[in-house]
Amino acid sequence: MISVTLKGAKQVADALAKYEKQVPFATALALTRTAQIAKTELEKEMRSVFDRPTRWTLNSLRLFPAKKDKLEARVWMKNEADKSVPATRWLNPEIEGGPRQDKRSESRLRRKGILPAGKYIVPGKGAKLDSYGNMTKGAITKALSGLQAFNDAGYSANATGSKRSRAKGNAKRYFVMKRGSMPIGIAERTSRNRMHILLAFTRKPTYSKRLDFYGIGDKVVKRHLAAEFEKAMTRAMRTAR
């Protein structure tokens, strides 16, 4: 009979059991670190493919770290739970292509009956743009206030007949410009005889895919996950008790 034995088998088994307990920790750490790399790469890509992206766009991604009892790390767009305008509203069309959702200002104008179905708003020739090429929130708020378009339940910034509201002049300054019977935009009176288009009504904008969100994620996982797991496991073994 040939007998094969291993000296110190119990000690080896105990050591392996000790390291086995570290695997979930190492896995969670590797997944989280890989997801962080993916988030960083996506932010770099946004700087590259978008024209003057705002800080809101560059700060629109959120990392959900993996845990020992939930071995999944995720990178996704911030939503209502983050007390901000859902980033999916403006980023999804850049990822998936196709039309975008209504902006809040567009929804308010539709409910007021000002913005026709199938039309969207873009800055007009008279609009002042910031360094990112966008109108300021304050300028849009003044226009909607003058048109009585703030119709959210429990909230109103509409111009009224009060002395303070009349002093602002928004109710007289802004009006809907029409071509025949068709609304074409929101105009602003700049003087008694002058006006300009502040917000133009246009056809539904359609976006092509510009941000390879999922492709970048796949590349990062293939390139970094194995190495991150090796580093995490080495650390776990070194600190195991």
C-alpha angles and dihedrals in degrees: 000000000000115000121195117193137170121223113225092017092151092052090050091049091049091050092049091048090051092052092044089062089058095056097085091049092048092046093050091048093049093048092049094047091049091050089051090054089050091051091051092048091049091052090051090050092051090055088052104044101034124074108240096333114209122239087251090061094045090048095045098100125087130198119219106196123220120247133206090253094040110042099194129101118193139193115200143146122280115255141184091298087069091058092244138104104283108262088214088075093070104017101050093068089051090052102037101023124225131085124339128233122259118278115233090253090053092050090051092049091049093051089051090052093242102109112059121228112274093022128111134188128251130170111280127222091269096051119113111227130205125229090280094055094254134119116249118255089237093059092051092046091054092051094048091045091054091051093048089240099141099104102152114136111259094007135080135167094170123139112257138184093265120123091245093049093047089052090060090054097208094134092060098034100060129053141155112263117213138193102212103317095332118100109229102175151317114284131200125214108224096178139350093284103023135076140155140196108265098175121020123205112230141170121278109291115233120203130208119219108273107154113063091206099162096035092056090048092052092049092050092050093050092046102042115018098082093048092046091051091051091051092045093048091049090053092046093051091048093053097038116124 
